[in-house]
Each structure stands twice: as C-alpha cells, then as structure tokens.
Amino acid sequence: MRRAATADDTVRPVSSETAAATPPGPRRRSSGSVTGSRWFPYVLVLPLALVLWGYIVQPMLATFAESVGDGSGANYSAFLSGGGVARQSLINSVVISLVSVVLCAAVGVSMAFLLRRFQFPGRSVIEAIILVPAALPPLIGAISFQLLYSETGIVPRALQRLLGTEEPVLSVSGIAGVLVVHTFTMYPFFYLAASAALKGMDPSVEEAAYNLGASRVRVWRTVLLPMLTPALVSGALLVFMTSLASYTAPLLFGVDQTMTMQIYINRTNGDMPLASTYASVLGVVSILFLLVMRWYEGRRSYRSQSKGIAAHRREVTNPVARWLAMAGSLVAVAVLLAPAATIALVAFSRDGSWTTQVLPEEYTLENFTAIVSEPKAFEPILNSLTISAVATAAIIVVGVLIAYAVRRLQFVGRSLLDIGVMLAWALPGTVVAINLIAAFSTGNVFSFGKVLVATFWIMPLAYFVRFLPMVFRSTSAALAQTDPALEEAARNLGASWARSFLTITVRLVLPGVIAGALLAFVHGVGEFVASVLIYTSRTEPISVAINNSMYRFEIGTASAYGLLQIVLIFIVMLVSGRLERGRSSGNAKEAAAWAN
C-alpha cells in the first residue's frame, strides 16, 4: 500500500482506503502533548495502582491487623506451639494440597501422553469429553461425588446389593473423599498444560536419545520430564492453590480440620480475630508456594534448540492391547460422564423420595417449574447473573488497562503492578472474603465512606478480586503476540492515544479479552467459597442456594439448580469459542488496514 504524499514528495496516487484513513496533512504527535510526556504512564497507572492497593493489599493488611488484635499475638502462638486444632488444620491443608498435586499430575500427564502419542479405539471419544470435569462448578463437582461414592452413594449401594454385603462397598469419606474429588476435578490443569507441551515437542530429541542407547525410563527422566517442567509447574501451581482454597469437598466429606473450614467455623461463631489469623497464615502459605515454584521454574531454560516437527500418534496394533484400550476407553467415558449424569438424573427426582434406594424411584418436573415460577426460588439465579455481570464489567476495564500498562509502558514500579495482580490470584476465596470483611466493616476512602459488609456491593467486589487475574492474563498473552508498531503507526498518523488504543490495540486483543471475561463470568456464576462468608438473604447466589437445599435434604432441588448452572456454563463456553474463532482474524485485518 502506498503512503500519502507529503510536502517533500512528488504527488503520487493513493488508494481510496488510504485516503479515507489518513487525516489531511502530515499530522504527527506533538512532543508536548500529554501522551507524549514521560509522566503519561504514571497518569494511567496511578488509578490502577490505587485499585489494587485499596481492594487487594489494604484488605490483606486489615486482616493481619485484625488477627493480632491487642498485639499479644496469642492467636499465632497456636500455630507455633505444636498440637491443637490450628496446627493440625494447617498440616492437613498442606498435605492434602501436596497429595492432590501428585495425584492430579499422575492422571493428567498420563492422559495427555496417551492421547497425544497413541492412536487406539475410543481415543477421539475420550478426547472430546476429557475436559467435562472442568465445566463442573466446584460445589456441583463435590456434590456429584458425594451422591456417587459416599457411604450413601449410588456406587457403594449398588455394589452392596450386588455382592450381598452388610456395608456399602468402596465408599469414600474423610480425607480420602476429598482427595478423590480433587483428583477428578483438578487433573485438567495438568492435562491441558502437558498436552500443549507434548504437542509442540520435537520427537527427534527422543529418537536421538533412544539411538544413543537410552532406556525408556532414562528418556522420561532426562528428556521428557525436563521439557515438561514449565507445564508441570503451571499445573502444580493451579492444583496446589485450588486445593489449599478448597472448601466444598472438606465440607461435604466431613473434614473439619482444614484451614478453610476453620475460617468458616470461626467466622460463623463470631471470632473474627481467630478467623483472620487462619486467613493470614493461609495467604502466606499460598504466596510462599507460588514464589518457590516460580523460582524453581526460573532456575534454567527449558527451550529446545531443535527445529523438528511435532510427534505423530503411534497406532496400537497388538490385538490384546487394542481390546484393553477399548475396555479402558469405555470405563474412562463412564467415569468422566458419571458426575454430570448423576446431577442430571437427581435433578428430576422428587425431594425426600430418595432414601435407601440405589437410584431415585420418583421423578418429577416440579423442581424446575418451582425454580422458574416462584420468585423466591428464581432469585438466586438472578443474583448470580447480576453479581457476575457487574464484577466482570469492572474486571474487563481494570484487567485490560493493567495488562496494557505492564506489557506496553515503561515506568518505575511496573513489576509491583504485576505482583499486585499475582496476589489476587494467589489468595484463596476464604482469605479474600475475610480480607474484605476486615477492611470494609467500617467506612473508608475506598468504600466512599460506606460500610460494604452485608450489602450488595461486597459480593461483586469479592468476585472482582478473585477473578481479575483471568482477564489480566488472557489480555497480557494476547498483547505479547501483538506488534506494538501498529499502534505507533496510528499515533504517527495523528491519532490520539485513546483512539489508537481503542481502535487498534483493543481490537487486536479482543479475542483474549472475551475469553478471559467469559471465564471470569462463568467462575462468578459458580463461586461458592467466598460467597458463603459474605452473602445475605437478599444476595444469595446459586451456589449458596444449592448448599442450603442440600442441608434441607432437598436433593432434587439442589441438583436442579446445579444442572442449570452446568447448562449455563456449557452455553457460555460455546459462545466463547464461536466469538474467538469469528473475531480473531477479522479484527486483526481491520486494525492493520486502519493503521496503514
């Protein structure tokens, strides 16, 4: 495309597109303009820094101040003296999280290796449904496993009746039940990371090791695992953080001595100093683990210098192995679909009719008609949608601007801005809730002098803090793949910073923004861990309504709410995929054409 003529050039014909896009005359940015000033990054960053300080850092400090109370530090001595509920809860939480990491790594990496490296009967079916657990909200996932595998669950009762035993067979409870739930619902973190790494791994590196006489075990230890280290670190971080913040699985399987359960118990009993102590310790453990894993990953480079092609799947030709693969595929499909199928089945059962039977014997549509027709029953759905929408709108604005500032601008303290968002990602939901309670139980400048506790606004604020990293990270990744020269070209043609940012940068990163926003919205609709500590009767979300229905033994109603949640999540995921595919190419072409 030809450039428009300037005073120093001979007149040349230009395309109509260029003529329409180019302002009259060779306007360039004035060096004295606001955006051209070296102070401009600070003008943009200051409000963002205040947001992170006021709603993430300052509430953490308020929680710590609440925990020390009179300054004696009596609450913290419980963790250092040895013994007691506090110390045992900390040990249980850390051990459960570490074991969850090991189990999820074993399942997730194994599944990624099998599906990426081998072709066998049933592989495509497993690959299509392997991420179904990721679509289940945490509370629904835990409830489905309780309905399936607890002492009163479908599977133990069915085996008891089939084998004629006096007690249920293969039932899980306590810490074992928590680990089963964590493994099933969190292995996708490892699977996604390992699958992406294996997809881009050059097979010639493995072949070279085999040709040099290395055994399979040595190739795994010296070639594959080192190359998978970034993926393993990513999965370990997500699983450890999620396990440490887990509340629903310990609640449903009767494990009271965990940090999250003790935070809830002490908050419910009105002992805010002790609840704040648990929250502070839990936050410190989360941040320390995050820093240790980032240090471990950064010790060396894991890039391959090879330029080979991706590995092809190997066909399983042995007849016995093919039959075993087919049988394993059927079992895997049953296990993967069983939780969602259980929720769907029980959603149509009549409340109070399912007692000692293996399966419900009475079915009805009343659970759904009551939710839709009764205003009080429909209110939790409306609350969840409203709260999530408000929080997501704020997340989009703040998340995109912080990602832009970190990726594009040069200013002192840029790493601190990144750390502020990292803190929001590292804090468990219970800690976020306690932080906000401690900070906004009285009015301050960040709440405009109003008390936010027991109001509507404390709910979207908690969701904002919890899910801000989702939009920030998706936008940051999109910006990393976008050439800043396009925005600079628009600025050189006379466009203001705001216009170039909105018409060039935002359009180019829009697919990433949409993906992160929809993910934040979906997580908001299913959020339970923070909500259970700060909701009121007027702001009860779907997840709390499900939990309350379970305690009233209205299992059918609770499952009906859960099924609606699952359907909503699947719809949002489908819309997200369509939007990303439809906009990714079109927006890039439009932005590039405008810049030229």
N, C-alpha and C positions, 0 to 999 in steps of 0.2 A: 504494500500500500504506500502511495506517495505522500510525502508530508506537504502541508500547506505552505504557500510562498511567504517569505519574509521580505523585509526591505532590502536585504543584501542579496537576494536571489533573483534570478530571472523568473518571469511568470511561467508556471507550469500548470497543466490541467490536473485537477484533483477529482477524486471520486465524490459522488453526491453524499455518500456515507461520511466521508471525512469532512466535507464542507459542513454537513449538518452537526457533526460532533464537535468541530473546532470553533471556539469562540472567536469573534472578529478581532484581528490583531494579535500580535505575539505576546499575549499577557503571560507574565511569569510571576512567581511568588515574590512578594516584597520581603526583603530580608528583615524589615522592621515589623512585619505582621506578627500577630500573637502566636500563630502556629509555627512561625519560623524562629521564634525566640527559644533560647536554651531553657527557659523556665516553663515552656508549654508542657513537657512531660509531667512536671510536678503539679501543674494546674489540673491535669487529668487524673493523676494518681492519688492526689490528696483525698478526694471524696471516697475513693475506693479503699484507701488505707483506713479511713475512719470507719467505714462499714465493717471491715474485718476486725478492727480493734473493738468497736462497740458491741458487736454481736457474736464474736468468737473468743477473742483474747480477754477482754474485760469480764465477760461472764465466767471464764476459767479462773481468773483472779478472785472474783467474788465467791466462787465455790471454795477456793482454798481459804479465803478469809473466814467463811462460814465454818469450815472444818476445824480451824484452830480455835475459834471462839474466844475464850478467855485467855488464850495464849499459853495454856499449860501443855498443850499437845497430848492430852490424855488419850484422845481417840487414836492417834498414830502409834502410841506405845503398844496398842493391842496387836499391831502388825509386827512389832519388833520383839515382843516379849516371848513369842512362841506359844503355840496352843491357842485355844479359843476359836470362836466361830469366824472371826475376821481373818485370821491367818489361814485357817482351813479353806475358807471360801476363795482366798487368793490362790492357794495351791491348786484347788480343784479347777478353777477357771483357766489357769495357765496350762495345767496338764491336759485338760480337755481340748484346749486350743491346739497344743502341740501334737497330740494324738490325731486330732482331726486333720491337721496338715499332712501327716504321714499317710493316713488312710485315703484322703482325697487325692494325694499325689499318686499313690499306687493305682487307684481306679482311673483317674483322669488321664495320666500319662500312658497307662496300658491301653485304654480305649483309643487314645489318639494314635498310638503306634499301630494298633491292629487295623484301624480304619484307614490310615494313611499309607500303610506299607503292604497290605494284603487285600486281595480280591477273593471273596468267598460268598456262598449263598446267604442272603439276608443282610449283607453289608449295607446296601442302599437304604433298607428299611430302618436299620439301627441309626444310620447317619441322619435320617430325616427326623427322628424323634429323640435323639440323644440329648437335646437341649430342653426337652419338656420340663424337667425339674427346675430349670432356671426361670420358667414362666410362672411358677407357683409362688405366691407371696409367702413370706416366712411362716406366718401363723397358719395358713392353709396347709403348707407342707408338713408342719408338725402335727396338725390335727389329723391329716390323712394317714400319717404313720401310726398315730395313736389308734385310729379306727382299724388299721390293718394289723398291727403287730404287737399291741399291748396285751395284757392278760385277758382283756375282754374283746380283743380284736378279732377280725374275721379269720385270718390265717391260723392263729393258735386254736381258736374254737373249732374250725373245720378239721384240723389235724387231730384234735382231741376226740371229736366224734368219729373220724375215720379210723383212728387207732384204738379207740375204746379206752383211753386213759382217764384217770381221775382228775388230772390237772391239765391246763392248756399246754400245748407243745410249742416250743421255740418262741415263746413270748419274750419280749424285751421290756426292761424297766430300768429306772435309775440312770446311772451314767452310761450304761450300755445302750439304752434307748436314745439318749442324747447323741452319742457318737454315731448311731445308725442314721438318725435324722440329718446330722451334719454331713456325713459322708454322701448321702444321696442327694442332698440339696446343694452342696457346695463343690462337688467334683467338677462341674462345668467350668469353674475358674481355671483349674489345671488343664482340663481338656482343651479349652479354647486357646490358651497360651501355647501349650505343647503342640497342638495341631498346626497352628500358624508357623511355629518354628520348624517343624518337620516338613511342612510344605515347601519352605524356601531353602531347605538344607541340601547341599550338593552331595549326591550319592558317591561321587568319585573319591571323596575323602574316606568313606568307609571301605570302599573297594581297595584303595591303596593300603589301608591297614590290614585287610584280610590277605592281600597279596604278599605282604611282608611277614605273614605267619601269625598275626594276632588272633586270639580266640574271640568268640562272641562276647564272653564276659569282659575281656580286656577292651574290646571295641566299645562296648557300652560304657565302661568306666573311664576310658581315656579319650574317646571321640564324641560319642553321642551326648553323654551327660554334661561335659563342659560346654558343648554347643547349645545345650538346652538350659543352661544356667539362668540366663535372663528370664526365660519363660517360667522356670521353676520358682525364681524369686518373686516374680509377679503373682503367680498363683498362691505361693506361700503367704505373701502379704495379705491378699484378699481373704484367704481362708482363715488365717490367724485373727485378723481384725474382726471378721464376721462372727467367728466362733466366740471370741472374747466378749463380743457385744450381744451374743445370743441370750434371749430371754424366754422365748416361747417354748423351745424344747425343754429346758430345765423346769419351766412352769408345768408343762403337761406331763412330764415323766417324773415329777416329784423330787427333783434335785434342788433342795433349798439352799445348800451351802455353796453358792456361786456368787460372784461379785454383783452381777446384775440383779439376782433375786434379793440379795441383801439390801441393795439400793432401794428396790421397790418396797420391801418389807419395812425398812426404817422410814422411808418417805410416807408410807401409809400410816405408820404408827406416830407420825409427827416428830420424829427425831431427825430434824434436818442437819444438825452438825455431824451426826454419825453417817447419814446418807451422803453428805458432802465429802466426808473422809473416804468412803468407799469410791465415790466418783473420782476424786483426785488421784487416788492410787491407781485406779483402773485406767485413767487417762495417761498417767506417767508410764505404765507398762506398755500401753499401745504405742506411744510415741517412741519409747526406747526400742521396741521390736522393729518399728519402721526404720529407725536410724541404723540399727545393726544390719538389717537386710540391705539397705541402700549402700552401706559401707562394704558389705561382702560382695555385692554385685559390682561395685566400682573398683575392686582391687586389681582387675585385669581386663583386657579386651577379649571379647568372645566372637569377634568377626572372623569369618573365613576368608582367606585370600584366594580361594578357588573361584572360578567363573563357570563351573559346570551347570548342568540342567537339573531340574528337580527330579526326585526319585519317582519311578513308576511302581504301581502296585504289582506285587507278585501274585500270580494265580495259585490258589491252593488246589493241587491236582490229586493228592492222595485221597482215595475214596473214603477211608475211615475218618480222615481229618475233615473232609467235606461234610460228612454226616454229623460229626461232632460240632462243626461250625454252624450247621443248620439248627441243630438242637439248642446250642448256646444262643443263637440269634433269637429263637422263639422264647427262651427263658428271659433274655435281656429285654425283648419287647414287652413281655408280660410285666416284668419288674418296673420298667420305665413308665408304662401307662397305668399301672395299678393305682397309684395315689390319686391321679386326676379322675380315673374311672370311679374310684370309691366315693370321692366327693360328689360326682355327678349322680351316682346311684342313691346315696343317702339324702341328697337334696330333695328327692321325690318321696322320701319316707315320711310317715306321719309321726309327729312329735309324740314321744312317750310310748310308741308301739314296739320299739326295738329294745329288748331287754337281754334275754339269754340266747336268742336265736343266732345262728351263724350269719344270716342275712336278714334285713328287714322284710317283714311279711305284709305290711300295709303301706300302700303308696298313694300319693295324692298330689294335686297341683296347688293345694291351699298355701303351701309355703311361699310360692312365687306370687300368687294372687294377693296374699296379705301384704307382702313387701311392696307391691306396686300400688295397691288400692288404699292402704292405710297410711295416712300422712306421717304418723309417728314411726312406722316401720321403714318408710322410704327416706326419712330424714337423714340417717347415717350415710346413705349413698350420696345424697345431695351435699352433705357436709364434706365428704371426702373429695368429691369432684371440685367443689368450690375452693377448699383449702389448698388442694394440689395445684389448681389453676392459678391462684394468687401467688403461691410460692414459686411456681415455675416461671411466671412472668418476671418476677424480681430476679430469679436466678439467671434468666437469659440476659437481662441488661447488665447485671454485675459480672456474671461469668465471662461474657464476651469481651467486655471492656478490660477486665483483669488479664485475660489471655492475650489481648492485643498489646497491653502495656508490657507484659513480661516478654513477649516474642518480638515486638517491633521497636520499643522505645529504649533509649539509653538514659538511665538515671541512677543516682545513688540509692541503694536500698532495694534494688529490683529483686534480689534473692529473698529479702524479707517478705515481700508481697507473695512470692511463690510459697514460702513457708507458711504464711497465714492461711492460704487455701489448703495446704497439706495438713495443717492442724485440724481443719474441719473434716477432712477425710479420715484422719486417724482416730477421732473421738467416737466412742460407741454411742448409740442412741440414748441410753440411760444417762450417760455423762452429759450429753447435750441438754437433755431435759432438766437435770439438776442444775447445770450451769445457768440456764435461763431462769429457773425459779429463784436461784440465789441472786441473780443480777436484777431482775425486774419484779421482785415482790414489793419494791418501792419505786417511786418515780425517779427517773434520771434524765439526763440530756438526750440519751439515745432512745428513750421511750416518750420524748416530748413531755416529760413531767407526769406521765400517766403510769399507773400500775397495770402491767400486762398480764400478770398471773390471774387465771380464772376468767380471761377474756378470749374473744375470738382470735385476736392477733397473735397470741402466744403460739398458736398451732402452726400457721403458715411460717412464722419466724423459725420455729424448730425445723420444719421441712426445708426452709431456705438454707439453714446452716448445714443440715445433714447432706443435702443433695447438690449444693453449689459445685463441688468438685466434678460432678458428671459433665456439666456444660463447659466448665473451665477446661477439662482435659480433652474433651472432644473438639472444642474450638481450637485449643492450642495445637493439637495434632493436625488439624486442617490448615492452620496458619503455617505450620512447619513445611507443608507441601506447596505453599503458595508463594510465588515470586513477588517480593515487595516492589520490584521495578514497575509493575503495572500501576500501583498506587502512586509511585513517584512520577510516572509519566503523566498521570492525570493532574497532579499538583503542578507540574511544569507547564501544563496547558492552561493553567489559571484556575483550576477547581480549588475550592476551599478544602480544608482538612475534613470537615464534616461531610461534604459532598463526596469526596473521594473515598472516605471510609464507608459511607452507606452504599454508594453505587458500585464500588469496586471490591473492597475487602469483604464487606458483609455478604455480597452476592457470591463471592468465591467460596467462603467458608460456610454458607448457609446449610448445605447437607450435614456438616458436622454439628452445627448448632441445633438443627432439627433433631438429629439422632440423640444428642445429649439431653435436649429438652423433653423429648418423649420418654426417654429413660427416667429422667427425674420425675415426670408426671406419673408414670406407672409405679415407681417406687413410693411416691407420695400416696397414691390410692391404696397401696398395701401396707403402709407404715403402721407399726404397732408399738415398737419398743419405746419410743419417746412419747407417743400419744397417750399410752396408758397412764403416764405420770402427770400429764398436764391437761387432759381433756375435761370438759364439764358436760353436764346433761344436755346443754344446748349445742355443743360442738362434738358430740360423739361420732367418730368416724366408723367406717365399715368394719375395720379390724377389731375395734373395741366392741362393736355390736356383736360380732361373731364370738368373741371371748365371753361376753356376758350371756349370750344364748347358750353356750356350752355349759356354763355354770348353772343355768336354769334347766339343764338337761333337755333343751330344745335343739337336739342334734340336727333334725331336719331343717329347721330354720337357719341354724348356723351354716350348714352345708349349702343351703340355697344362696345365702349371702356370698359364700366362698366361690360358688360356681359363677355367679355374676361377676365377681372380681376376676376370675380366670378368663372369662369370655371377653371382658373389657381389655385385659392385658393383651390377649391374642389379637384383638382388633387394632389396638394401638401399634403392636409390632408389625402387623401387615401394612398399616398406613405408613409407618416409618420406612419400611422397605421400599414401598412404591414412591414415596417422596424423594428418598435418596437417589433411586435409580432415575427418576424423571428430571430432577433438578441439577444433578451433578455435572452433566455435560452441557446442558443449556445455559446455566448461569455462567460457567467459565467462558463460553463463547461470547455471551453478551458483554461480560465485563471486559474481555480482551478487545472486542470490537470498539467499545466505548473509549478504552484507553488509547487506542490507536487513532 
